[in-house]
Amino acid sequence: MTDTTTPQHGAVKPHNGRRKKIILSAIGILIAIPVIAVIFILTFDWNKARPWLNAKVSEAIERPFAIRGNLNVEWEIPARKMAPGDRNLRDWIPWPHLIANDVRVGNPSHMKQADMAAVKQFSFSLNPLGLLHHTIGIPVLRFDAPRVDLVRTDASHYNWAYKKEEKESKWKLDLERVVLTDGVVSFVDAVTKANVTAHVRTLANDPKYGVAFEVGGSYNGAPVTGGGKVGQVLSLKDQNVPYPVQADMRSGPSRIAVEGTVTSPAKLKAVDLQLTLAGRSMARLYNFTGITLPETPAFSTSGRLRGELDREYGRWTYEDFKGKVGSSDIHGKLVYEGGKPRGKLSGNVASNKLVFEDLGPLVGADSNASKKARGVEAVQPGGKVLPVEEFRTERWKAMDADVKYAADKIVREKTLPISKLSAHLIMKDGVITLAPLDFGVAGGTLRSTIRLDGSGKAGNTIAATAKVSARHIQIKQLFPTIEQMQATVGQVNGDAQLSATGTSVAALLGTSNGEVKALVNQGTISKMLLEMAGLNVGNMVLTKLFGDKPVELNCLAADFDVKKGVMQSQVFVVDTKEAIINVSGNVNLANEGMDLTVKPETKALRLFTLRAPLYVRGTFSDPDVSVDKKTLALKAGGAAALATIAAPVAALLPLINTGPGQDSDCARLVALANAKPTAPPPGKTKK
C-alpha cells in the first residue's frame, strides 16, 4: 500500500539545514580572516620584513631607504593623536600602525653625502590592501626627532628633488599627511654660500601653528638669525587644505618675512603670503629666484605674494607692494609667468619721489663705497667719471620682461634741472629696449630710445644704439644756479644718434659713432653772460652798476661728429646782436679728455676789453678753464708801452675793440642743426 501520510505542519526540509550551515560557515570564515590577520600582525616578527620593505620604499622614492632599528606593528586610531580641526571620519578607523626606529633616507646618486635625513623614530599607518596594487598607502606619517640635511652643490644639483628615470617604478608611494615633532633641519648651499640650521620644536595649545623653529648660521659670510612657525600636520593628499606658514629671517641688511598659507605643499598648488623683503640690492635676489632684477641701492618692500602653481608653468603675482629703494619710495605690481623658452616679468612700478642718485647703481654710476655696500666689486678707477662696472648680460637671457616705471617728482642737486622720469623696459631674447626713456629737463623733454643687445651675437660685448631728442628745454632753467642766465629766454632743441659696442657705459661711449646736434634759433641771452665770456671788464662793471638786460639771440647751433668715442666740433656758434662766440675742438669719451677753445668776437665798440680765447681742457673729473695768457700779455704790454710815449688816453687803445665779428649765416646753421643725425651700425666706424 502506498503511504499517503501528509507531513506534519512545521517540519523542516533537510536542504534548509544545510543552507544555514553554509551561511554560518561563511560568516565564521569572514570573521576569522581579520582575526587571524590581526593575530598575525600582532605576533609576527616584522623585523624579518625590513629588507623587503626597505627595498620597496627605495624603489618607490628612487633613493636609498633603510630601517636600521626595531620595526613593530600596533593597531592605532590616527584621530586620537590629531588636533580636532584636522580630523576627518577616516581618521577614526583603526589601521595597522608601524613604528620604525633609526630610519635613514639617502641622497641621490650624484651627491657625495651619505644621508639626506635621519629619524630617531617614525611611525605611520599602513593600508595593507594597497600592497596588492603595488601601492604603499600611508595616511599619516609621524617624524620624531628628525634630522634633515638639505644640500645644493651647484645650480643644477641638489638633494631635495630628483629627476625620474624614463623607466617608471611599479610601486607608488601614496602619502597623505606628515606630522612633525622636535628636530633639526640644516641647509648648505654652495651657490649662495649659505650654511643655516633650524631647530624645530613642537608647540602646545596653539590653535593655528603646531611647530616652531629657530634659525642660525651664515649666508655669504654674514650671520643669519630668525625663526617662525608652521602647522603641525602637513596635508599632502587634500588639495585644498591650506598649510599655515609664518617666518622672519635676517642676514645683515637682508630680511625675508612671510605670513600666510601654502595650499598642497607637496605640489605647491597655491601660495598666498604677505611678503616683506629687504636687501643690499635687488640684483642679489637672482640666486634665489632666477628672476633678473636691476642693481639698486639697499631696498625694502612689503606686499602680497600669490602663487598659482597648478598652471602649466606657474604664475607669481607680487601686488600692492610698497617700499623704499635707497631714499626713494616705490610701489606697484609685478607678475612673473613661467614659460618656454623662458619666463616673463611684467608690471607697473612707480615712485612719488625719486632721489636721482638712487639711479646710479643701474649703470654702475655710484661710488666704490656704494658698490661694496650692494655686494659688488669696487671697480671704479680713481679720477674716472664714466662707469666701468660691467653689465651682467648672462642674466638677460634668463627671462623676458615688459615693465613700465614712472617717477612723479625727482629730488636732485640744484644744478641738475631734471623734474620727472618715465620708462618702458622690454627685455626679450637677451635684448633690452628702453622705448622710451623720458626725462623732464628744464621745462622740456629729453626722450631716448635705447637698444642694448646682450644676446651673445657679438660675443661678450653689447651692441648698442641710442636715439635722443631734446625738445623745448628752457635755457635759464638749464643753468638754475647761474644768476646771469636768469635773464635768458629761449629753448634748446637737439638730436643725437649713436651706436657702440662694449660691456659698460664707459666702454660703450668710448667706442661710439654718430652725431650730436643742438639748436636755439630764437630768444634772448644775458648781456652779462656775454660780457663775462668776452672778459669785457669795463662793460661788466657798467652792467653791474646799471643792471643786466637781455640781448637778442640770433641763433645757437652745435654739431658734433662722433667717431671712435671722439666728439669733434663741426659747428658750435652762439650768434647774438652784439657778439659771436665760436667753439672749436673735441671731447674724448674714451679717455674723458677735453680740448675746446672758446673764441668770442664782439660786433660793436667795447671799452677796457681784455677779450682773449678761453681754453677748456683737462678731464671730466678735473676740468681746467684758462685764458690765452699770450694774448692778454700782448694787450697789457701794448697799453704799458703807449702809456710811456703818449697821452694817458692813448694807453686805452689796445683795450678798445672795434668789433671785427660778423653775423653768422644763421639760416645755414639752422639747416645744418635741423638735419637728422646718423650713426653706423654697432661695431662699425663712421667714414
Secondary structure, DSSP 8 states (H G I E B T S, - for coil): --------TT---HHHHHHHHHHHHHHHHHHHHHHHHHHHHHHS-GGGGHHHHHHHHHHHHTS-EEE-S-EEEEEE-GGGGS-GGG--GGGGS-EEEEEEEEEEEE--TT--SSEEEEEEEEEEE-BGGGGGGTEEEEEEEEEEEEEEEEEEEETTEETT-----SS--S-EEEEEEEEE-SEEEEEEETTTTEEEEEEEEE-SS-SS--EEEEEEEEETTEEEEEEEEE-SEEESS-TT-EEEEEEEEEETTEEEEEEEEEESTTTT-EEEEEEEEEES-GGGGHHHH-------SSEEEEEEEEEE-SSSS-EEEEEEEEEEETTEEEEEEEEEE--SS-EEEEEEEEESSEEGGGGGGGTT-S-HHHHHHTTS-----TT--S------GGGTTSEEEEEEEEES-EE--TT--EEEEEEEEEEETTEEEEEEEEEEETTEEEEEEEEEE-SSTTTTSEEEEEEEEEEEEEHHHHSTT-GGGGG-EEEEEEEEEEEEEESSHHHHHHT-EEEEEEEE-SEEEEHHHHHHHTTBHHHHHHHHHH---EEEEEEEEEEEEEETTEEEEEEEEEEESSEEEEEEEEEETTTTEEEEEEEEEESS-BSSB----EEEEEESSSEEEEE-HHHHHHHHHHHHHHHHHS-GGGGGGGG-B--------HHHHHHHHHS------TT----
